[in-house]
Amino acid sequence: MVAIKSYIRINDAIRSPQVRLIGPDGSQMGIVAVRKAQEIAIQHELDLVEVAAQVTPPVCRVMDFSKFKYDQEKKERQAKKHQKLVRMKEIRVKPNIDIHDYGVKLKQVQVFLQKKDKVKINLFFRGRQMEHMDLGRKILDKFIADTQNDGHIEKAPLLEGKIMSLLIAPK
């Protein structure tokens, strides 16, 4: 269950001496004293709810607070449902990767991109491999060319220490 924000004040918790009142039917009732607004809420058997506390005087509405709380939680659930969770997958390769191994890694990358996951390809250099950066760059360029249909390059190949990395986002 989603908790309603704690800053919403109702009935006796409203501290301002005057409020801008909105009636139970949604009509503007003007600026009135808090006691008068609370009496109006009691007459209609509803609650006085502070809907905009940051303005002067605060805006209060005569409504059913439990229904208001339910609607707020429903909006939050709906917003959460439409959020897209972006996951990052990582593929690790070396500059002397074999053709078959490259094919397996490429298939993994394509599957991740089809599942709408971002893919970070890390190419690790060890020892004397650092002298042949061009071999590593060719492998990453080949990944770029082979994944052109499934994704686009979000971050171009970049060397950080002994690791050259590339970030591919789904289309």
C-alpha positions in Angstrom: 0.0 0.0 0.0 1.3 3.5 -0.9 1.4 6.0 1.9 -0.1 9.4 1.4 2.2 12.4 1.9 2.3 13.5 5.5 2.1 17.2 4.7 -1.6 17.1 3.8 -3.5 18.6 6.7 -7.2 18.0 7.5 -9.8 19.5 9.8 -8.2 20.7 13.1 -4.6 20.3 11.8 -5.0 23.3 9.6 -3.1 26.1 11.3 -3.8 29.2 9.2 -6.4 31.7 10.5 -7.9 32.2 7.0 -8.2 29.9 4.0 -9.3 30.1 0.4 -12.3 27.7 0.4 -13.5 25.5 -2.4 -16.9 24.0 -1.7 -18.0 20.4 -2.0 -19.4 21.0 -5.5 -16.1 22.6 -6.6 -17.2 26.2 -6.5 -15.1 29.0 -5.1 -16.4 30.2 -1.8 -13.7 32.9 -1.3 -11.5 33.6 1.7 -13.1 32.6 5.0 -12.0 31.9 8.6 -10.8 28.4 9.4 -13.6 27.9 12.0 -16.3 28.9 9.4 -14.7 26.5 6.8 -14.7 23.7 9.4 -18.4 24.4 10.2 -19.3 24.2 6.4 -17.4 20.8 6.2 -19.3 19.5 9.2 -22.6 20.6 7.7 -21.9 18.6 4.6 -20.5 15.7 6.7 -17.2 15.9 4.9 -13.6 16.9 5.8 -11.8 20.2 5.3 -8.6 19.2 3.4 -5.7 21.6 2.8 -4.8 21.0 -0.9 -2.3 23.8 -1.5 -0.4 24.8 1.6 2.4 26.9 0.0 0.1 29.8 -1.1 -1.2 32.6 1.1 -3.9 32.0 2.3 -3.8 28.2 1.9 -6.3 26.6 -0.4 -8.7 24.2 1.4 -11.4 22.0 -0.1 -14.5 20.5 1.5 -14.3 16.8 0.4 -14.3 13.2 1.6 -10.6 12.7 2.7 -10.7 8.9 2.4 -11.8 9.3 -1.3 -9.1 11.9 -1.9 -6.5 9.6 -0.4 -7.6 6.7 -2.5 -7.5 8.8 -5.7 -3.9 10.0 -4.8 -2.8 6.4 -4.3 -4.4 5.4 -7.5 -2.5 8.1 -9.4 0.8 7.0 -7.8 0.1 3.4 -8.8 -0.7 4.5 -12.3 2.4 6.6 -12.6 4.5 3.7 -11.3 3.0 1.4 -13.8 4.0 3.6 -16.7 7.6 4.0 -15.5 10.2 2.2 -17.5 13.0 0.4 -15.7 16.2 0.7 -17.7 18.5 -2.2 -17.0 22.2 -2.3 -17.9 23.8 -5.5 -19.1 27.6 -5.9 -19.5 29.5 -8.0 -21.9 33.2 -8.6 -21.4 35.6 -9.4 -24.3 39.3 -9.4 -24.9 41.2 -8.2 -28.0 42.1 -11.7 -29.1 38.5 -13.0 -29.2 37.9 -15.9 -31.6 35.3 -15.6 -34.5 32.9 -18.1 -32.9 33.2 -16.5 -29.4 32.5 -13.1 -31.0 29.4 -14.5 -32.6 28.1 -15.8 -29.2 28.7 -12.4 -27.6 27.0 -10.6 -30.5 23.9 -12.8 -30.1 23.9 -12.0 -26.4 24.1 -8.3 -27.2 21.3 -8.5 -29.7 19.0 -10.4 -27.3 19.6 -7.8 -24.6 18.8 -5.0 -27.0 15.6 -6.7 -28.1 14.6 -6.9 -24.5 15.1 -3.1 -24.3 18.2 -3.3 -22.0 21.2 -1.1 -22.5 24.5 -3.0 -23.1 27.9 -2.0 -22.1 30.7 -3.8 -23.9 34.0 -3.8 -22.0 37.1 -4.8 -23.8 40.0 -5.7 -21.4 43.6 -5.3 -22.4 46.3 -7.3 -20.5 50.1 -6.9 -20.6 51.5 -6.4 -24.1 48.0 -6.2 -25.6 48.1 -2.5 -24.6 50.5 -1.9 -27.5 47.8 -3.1 -30.0 44.9 -0.8 -29.2 43.9 -0.8 -32.8 42.9 -4.5 -32.6 40.5 -3.7 -29.7 39.1 -0.7 -31.5 38.4 -2.9 -34.6 36.4 -5.4 -32.4 34.3 -2.6 -30.9 33.8 -1.1 -34.4 32.6 -4.5 -35.6 30.1 -4.6 -32.6 28.9 -1.2 -33.7 28.4 -2.3 -37.3 26.7 -5.6 -36.3 24.2 -4.0 -33.8 23.2 -1.1 -36.1 19.7 -2.6 -36.6 19.0 -3.3 -32.9 20.4 -0.3 -31.2 22.3 3.0 -31.4 25.6 4.1 -29.8 25.0 6.1 -26.6 28.6 6.4 -25.6 31.4 5.9 -28.2 34.4 3.6 -27.5 36.5 5.2 -24.8 39.7 3.9 -23.1 39.8 4.1 -19.3 42.9 2.6 -18.0 43.2 -0.9 -19.4 39.5 -1.1 -20.4 38.0 0.2 -23.6 34.2 0.5 -23.2 31.2 1.1 -25.5 27.6 1.7 -24.5 24.7 0.7 -26.8 21.1 1.7 -26.2 18.1 -0.1 -27.7 16.2 1.6 -30.6 
